[in-house]
């Protein structure tokens, strides 16, 4: 077997062999394209989103009540805070020994499998370029970038608050996509920009990030105090997604290319690790998953060895079909009941008449059968 065929075989096996119980993992094939059945799926995405939002709400309410001093005994609260601080201090010490103090700080996404019922009203979308997710931290006159696993990537001066000697005092932590060929950081989200924002909804974080970015135009220019460019990604309501996907390329000269679309629930808080309130689709999937027209160039960019889309019956359609079947069954049962009722309420003369009709039909059918038996069979 020649090398070309061998490479094609290895590539196809790489795509088809990625099977995991975590079917929403974006490192695997999208479940609607996967050529295997999803087994042992613990719960649907919609239910997990609802539960996640409820947990966020309860935790914020507890925090507010504790700060107001209207919940629990003060002494018990102080003991819990002291224990929590001890645990955090011990955890930080262990992590720093591993040289990865920012491991799992970045909020990651899941595949968008179950389209939310409030998708048009409560979700925000962002077209993301190809690149590497990094955490950029500016403080004490320098800026450092870390991978999502917490590995140190680079150190450089930047125009972010606290990011260089001339940027002034400040503390900034932003979630970015690093595109190495163009030496550009694309700003995606913010954790701290003067004030902590991880406990704020995504709608507020994006508004804050947009306003703060507009105050520092030097971020878009390369200089001695800003070694790499920073560009802001556009966050728009999902209702504008069709207009966004009708334009290609989304980035100048199609460099970098669009890697995918991130969808954020507007009430999502910034939490490290995977969140069901942040979902992901590749551009070519939008038309089939969301039934939204897209530019032909996005479809052409679909990898040649990616499996074909597997449609599934819509939940509402299946419920409608089930209702129709139940209604038909009820109608047939009611007709049988009415026929039985008519038979029981017939008079003796009517029953005799029906019996005579039946006997006549039987004698007629027997005569027909006899005549048919006399007809010779054809070859």
VMD Tcl script that draws the C-alpha trace (Angstrom):
set ca {
  {0.00 0.00 0.00}
  {1.45 3.36 -1.00}
  {1.92 6.26 1.44}
  {-1.01 8.29 0.05}
  {-3.53 5.51 0.67}
  {-2.03 4.80 4.07}
  {-2.35 8.48 5.12}
  {-5.97 8.54 3.92}
  {-6.74 5.37 5.90}
  {-5.12 6.70 9.08}
  {-6.99 10.00 8.70}
  {-10.36 8.27 8.31}
  {-9.71 6.01 11.28}
  {-8.73 9.03 13.37}
  {-12.07 10.67 12.66}
  {-14.27 7.58 13.08}
  {-12.61 6.08 16.14}
  {-13.19 8.98 18.54}
  {-15.84 7.46 20.79}
  {-16.41 8.67 24.34}
  {-19.14 8.67 26.95}
  {-18.71 12.45 27.07}
  {-20.43 12.93 23.74}
  {-20.56 16.74 24.14}
  {-16.75 17.03 24.18}
  {-15.72 19.31 21.29}
  {-12.49 17.34 20.86}
  {-14.63 14.50 19.52}
  {-16.96 14.35 16.53}
  {-20.27 16.14 16.95}
  {-22.88 13.55 18.07}
  {-25.16 14.46 15.16}
  {-22.35 13.59 12.74}
  {-20.87 10.63 14.61}
  {-21.22 7.21 13.03}
  {-22.11 5.47 16.27}
  {-25.02 5.44 18.71}
  {-24.81 7.56 21.83}
  {-25.06 5.26 24.83}
  {-25.31 5.93 28.56}
  {-26.09 9.59 28.10}
  {-26.89 10.72 31.63}
  {-29.07 13.74 30.84}
  {-29.93 16.02 27.98}
  {-28.22 19.35 27.54}
  {-31.33 21.41 28.15}
  {-31.84 19.87 31.59}
  {-28.21 20.44 32.55}
  {-28.46 24.08 31.46}
  {-31.52 24.57 33.62}
  {-29.80 22.95 36.60}
  {-26.61 24.99 36.06}
  {-28.54 28.27 36.02}
  {-30.45 27.25 39.14}
  {-27.20 26.41 40.97}
  {-25.71 29.78 39.94}
  {-28.76 31.58 41.27}
  {-28.69 29.74 44.61}
  {-24.97 30.33 45.15}
  {-25.28 34.04 44.41}
  {-28.25 34.32 46.79}
  {-26.27 32.59 49.54}
  {-23.30 34.90 48.99}
  {-25.49 38.02 49.14}
  {-27.27 36.81 52.28}
  {-23.97 36.04 54.01}
  {-22.57 39.49 53.16}
  {-25.71 41.13 54.48}
  {-25.38 39.14 57.70}
  {-28.90 37.69 57.52}
  {-28.03 34.01 57.22}
  {-26.60 31.67 59.85}
  {-24.53 32.27 62.94}
  {-21.65 34.73 62.55}
  {-19.22 32.55 64.48}
  {-19.99 29.49 62.37}
  {-19.65 31.59 59.25}
  {-16.21 32.86 60.29}
  {-15.05 29.31 61.05}
  {-16.22 28.16 57.60}
  {-14.48 31.11 55.92}
  {-11.26 30.34 57.82}
  {-11.43 26.68 56.79}
  {-12.18 27.64 53.19}
  {-9.23 30.06 53.18}
  {-6.94 27.33 54.58}
  {-8.03 24.94 51.84}
  {-7.49 27.54 49.14}
  {-4.07 28.45 50.49}
  {-3.03 24.79 50.60}
  {-4.39 24.20 47.09}
  {-2.51 27.20 45.69}
  {0.71 25.99 47.30}
  {0.37 22.57 45.64}
  {-0.45 24.09 42.25}
  {2.46 26.54 42.34}
  {4.84 23.68 43.04}
  {3.58 22.24 39.75}
  {4.36 25.57 37.99}
  {0.81 25.80 36.67}
  {-1.06 28.32 38.84}
  {-3.66 29.03 36.14}
  {-4.60 25.49 35.16}
  {-8.29 25.07 34.16}
  {-9.09 28.75 34.62}
  {-10.47 29.13 31.09}
  {-14.18 28.46 30.56}
  {-14.55 25.79 27.87}
  {-17.53 24.85 25.72}
  {-19.58 21.80 24.75}
  {-21.02 20.82 21.39}
  {-24.40 22.41 20.77}
  {-26.53 19.26 20.59}
  {-29.93 20.24 22.02}
  {-30.95 23.64 20.68}
  {-32.24 25.75 23.62}
  {-35.88 26.82 23.67}
  {-34.78 30.40 24.48}
  {-32.03 30.42 21.85}
  {-33.09 33.59 20.00}
  {-33.88 35.61 23.13}
  {-31.21 34.67 25.70}
  {-28.08 33.66 23.79}
  {-25.09 35.54 22.37}
  {-22.88 34.28 19.52}
  {-19.27 34.98 18.53}
  {-17.41 33.86 15.41}
  {-13.98 32.68 16.55}
  {-10.79 32.52 14.45}
  {-8.41 29.60 14.28}
  {-5.87 29.77 17.06}
  {-5.06 28.77 20.60}
  {-7.10 29.61 23.68}
  {-4.91 31.43 26.18}
  {-5.24 33.32 29.42}
  {-3.48 36.72 29.31}
  {-2.55 38.25 32.66}
  {-1.23 41.82 32.97}
  {0.11 42.98 36.33}
  {3.16 44.62 37.92}
  {4.39 46.09 34.64}
  {4.47 42.91 32.52}
  {2.11 40.61 30.62}
  {2.14 36.81 30.54}
  {0.15 34.33 28.48}
  {-0.77 30.83 29.65}
  {-2.40 27.91 27.84}
  {-5.71 26.50 29.02}
  {-3.77 23.79 30.86}
  {-1.84 26.46 32.75}
  {1.46 26.11 30.89}
  {3.50 29.30 30.49}
  {3.53 30.49 26.87}
  {5.25 33.89 26.72}
  {6.03 37.14 28.52}
  {5.82 40.53 26.81}
  {4.83 44.19 27.36}
  {1.30 45.22 26.48}
  {-0.98 48.25 26.65}
  {-3.38 46.38 28.96}
  {-3.73 48.05 32.39}
  {-0.72 46.86 34.41}
  {0.82 45.20 31.34}
  {3.91 47.43 30.98}
  {5.81 50.18 32.70}
  {3.87 52.86 30.79}
  {0.46 51.17 31.09}
  {0.10 52.31 34.68}
  {-1.10 50.34 37.64}
  {-3.77 47.78 37.22}
  {-4.63 44.13 37.10}
  {-6.11 42.57 33.98}
  {-6.99 38.99 33.10}
  {-8.56 38.32 29.70}
  {-9.55 35.18 27.81}
  {-8.07 35.32 24.29}
  {-7.44 33.36 21.12}
  {-3.79 33.57 20.07}
  {-3.15 33.43 16.30}
  {0.56 32.86 15.94}
  {1.02 33.62 12.17}
  {-0.36 37.14 12.58}
  {0.98 37.57 16.14}
  {-2.46 38.68 17.28}
  {-4.52 38.16 20.45}
  {-8.28 38.12 19.79}
  {-10.14 39.22 22.92}
  {-12.97 36.80 23.70}
  {-13.91 37.31 27.36}
  {-12.74 39.04 30.52}
  {-12.19 37.85 34.07}
  {-10.68 40.99 35.62}
  {-10.32 44.49 34.18}
  {-9.85 46.83 37.11}
  {-12.56 44.94 39.00}
  {-13.36 41.20 39.25}
  {-15.98 40.19 36.67}
  {-16.20 36.39 37.02}
  {-19.37 36.75 39.09}
  {-21.04 38.87 36.39}
  {-23.28 37.63 33.59}
  {-21.74 37.26 30.14}
  {-23.89 40.11 28.78}
  {-22.33 42.50 31.32}
  {-18.81 41.14 30.82}
  {-18.97 41.66 27.06}
  {-20.33 45.19 27.51}
  {-17.53 46.00 29.97}
  {-14.87 44.49 27.69}
  {-16.10 46.47 24.67}
  {-16.06 49.77 26.54}
  {-12.67 49.26 28.17}
  {-11.11 48.16 24.88}
  {-12.37 51.30 23.14}
  {-10.59 53.42 25.76}
  {-7.15 52.03 24.75}
  {-6.68 52.32 20.95}
  {-2.96 51.50 21.35}
  {-3.95 47.85 21.92}
  {-4.53 47.51 18.17}
  {-1.03 48.75 17.26}
  {2.34 47.06 17.58}
  {4.86 49.16 19.54}
  {7.62 48.94 22.10}
  {5.04 48.97 24.87}
  {2.58 46.68 23.06}
  {4.52 43.90 21.36}
  {1.45 42.06 19.98}
  {-1.85 43.36 18.62}
  {-5.11 42.91 20.52}
  {-8.35 42.81 18.51}
  {-11.85 42.57 19.90}
  {-14.17 39.80 18.72}
  {-17.77 40.80 18.05}
  {-20.48 39.51 20.38}
  {-23.97 39.65 18.86}
  {-27.43 38.26 19.70}
  {-28.21 34.92 18.09}
  {-31.01 36.66 16.18}
  {-28.24 38.23 14.02}
  {-26.50 34.93 13.29}
  {-28.03 34.57 9.82}
  {-26.65 37.95 8.75}
  {-23.25 37.07 10.22}
  {-23.05 33.71 8.43}
  {-24.06 35.20 5.10}
  {-20.76 37.12 4.99}
  {-17.54 35.32 4.10}
  {-14.79 35.70 5.13}
  {-15.49 37.01 8.64}
  {-11.85 38.08 9.04}
  {-9.78 40.13 6.63}
  {-8.47 38.12 3.65}
  {-9.80 34.99 5.36}
  {-6.68 34.96 7.53}
  {-7.21 33.63 10.07}
  {-10.04 31.37 8.94}
  {-13.17 31.03 11.05}
  {-12.74 28.05 13.36}
  {-16.28 28.01 14.77}
  {-19.06 29.83 16.59}
  {-19.29 30.09 20.37}
  {-22.73 30.53 21.94}
  {-23.00 32.07 25.42}
  {-26.10 32.18 27.58}
  {-26.52 35.82 28.57}
  {-26.78 34.87 32.30}
  {-23.69 32.65 32.26}
  {-21.07 33.42 34.91}
  {-17.39 32.84 34.11}
  {-16.38 29.48 35.59}
  {-13.30 27.41 34.84}
  {-13.77 24.16 32.93}
  {-16.62 23.00 30.71}
  {-19.99 24.71 31.01}
  {-23.30 23.71 29.36}
  {-24.05 27.44 29.10}
  {-21.25 27.81 26.53}
  {-21.67 25.76 23.35}
  {-19.81 25.40 20.06}
  {-20.47 24.65 16.41}
  {-18.26 24.53 13.35}
  {-19.40 26.97 10.61}
  {-20.53 24.23 8.21}
  {-22.78 22.75 10.94}
  {-24.93 25.85 11.39}
  {-27.17 25.18 8.41}
  {-27.97 21.60 9.40}
  {-28.12 21.96 13.19}
  {-29.86 25.36 13.39}
  {-31.57 25.41 9.97}
  {-29.96 28.80 9.19}
  {-28.68 29.55 5.65}
  {-24.93 30.14 5.43}
  {-22.49 31.27 2.74}
  {-21.45 28.52 0.31}
  {-17.79 29.05 1.24}
  {-18.43 27.73 4.76}
  {-19.87 24.49 3.35}
  {-16.87 24.16 1.03}
  {-14.53 24.43 4.05}
  {-15.96 21.28 5.63}
  {-13.18 18.66 6.03}
  {-13.38 15.98 3.34}
  {-13.17 13.11 5.85}
  {-15.76 14.48 8.29}
  {-18.80 12.17 8.63}
  {-22.15 13.13 7.14}
  {-24.92 14.72 9.16}
  {-27.36 12.29 10.78}
  {-30.85 13.82 11.09}
  {-33.03 12.87 14.01}
  {-36.74 13.25 14.66}
  {-37.59 16.55 16.25}
  {-39.04 16.27 19.73}
  {-42.14 18.30 18.94}
  {-42.74 16.31 15.77}
  {-42.46 13.03 17.64}
  {-44.87 14.26 20.31}
  {-47.31 15.35 17.59}
  {-47.08 11.95 15.89}
  {-47.64 10.19 19.18}
  {-50.72 12.34 19.84}
  {-52.16 11.52 16.41}
  {-51.67 7.79 17.04}
  {-53.40 8.04 20.42}
  {-56.31 9.99 18.89}
  {-56.72 7.40 16.13}
  {-56.69 4.63 18.72}
  {-59.33 6.41 20.80}
  {-61.53 6.88 17.71}
  {-61.31 3.21 16.78}
  {-62.15 2.15 20.34}
  {-65.14 4.52 20.47}
  {-66.45 3.16 17.15}
  {-66.17 -0.40 18.38}
  {-68.02 0.55 21.56}
  {-70.79 2.22 19.56}
  {-71.14 -0.84 17.29}
  {-71.38 -3.14 20.29}
  {-73.99 -0.87 21.84}
  {-76.08 -0.96 18.64}
  {-75.91 -4.74 18.58}
  {-77.08 -5.04 22.17}
  {-79.98 -2.61 21.66}
  {-81.36 -4.38 18.50}
  {-84.93 -5.81 18.62}
  {-85.61 -9.58 18.07}
  {-87.04 -8.87 14.60}
  {-83.95 -6.86 13.60}
  {-81.67 -9.62 14.86}
  {-83.66 -12.20 12.83}
  {-83.42 -10.01 9.74}
  {-79.64 -9.66 10.23}
  {-79.36 -13.45 10.62}
  {-81.28 -14.04 7.35}
  {-79.04 -11.54 5.52}
  {-75.97 -13.30 6.86}
  {-77.18 -16.73 5.76}
  {-78.02 -15.40 2.30}
  {-74.53 -13.88 1.99}
  {-72.94 -17.16 3.04}
  {-74.97 -19.20 0.50}
  {-74.08 -16.70 -2.24}
  {-70.36 -16.86 -1.41}
  {-70.46 -20.68 -1.44}
  {-72.07 -20.72 -4.89}
  {-69.44 -18.31 -6.20}
  {-66.69 -20.50 -4.80}
  {-68.21 -23.57 -6.49}
  {-68.41 -21.81 -9.85}
  {-64.81 -20.60 -9.53}
  {-63.61 -24.17 -8.87}
  {-64.96 -25.19 -12.30}
  {-62.86 -22.58 -14.12}
  {-59.60 -24.14 -15.46}
  {-56.34 -22.61 -14.13}
  {-54.22 -20.57 -16.52}
  {-50.58 -21.25 -17.18}
}
mol new
graphics top color blue
foreach p $ca { graphics top sphere $p radius 0.5 }
foreach p [lrange $ca 0 end-1] q [lrange $ca 1 end] { graphics top cylinder $p $q radius 0.2 }
display resetview
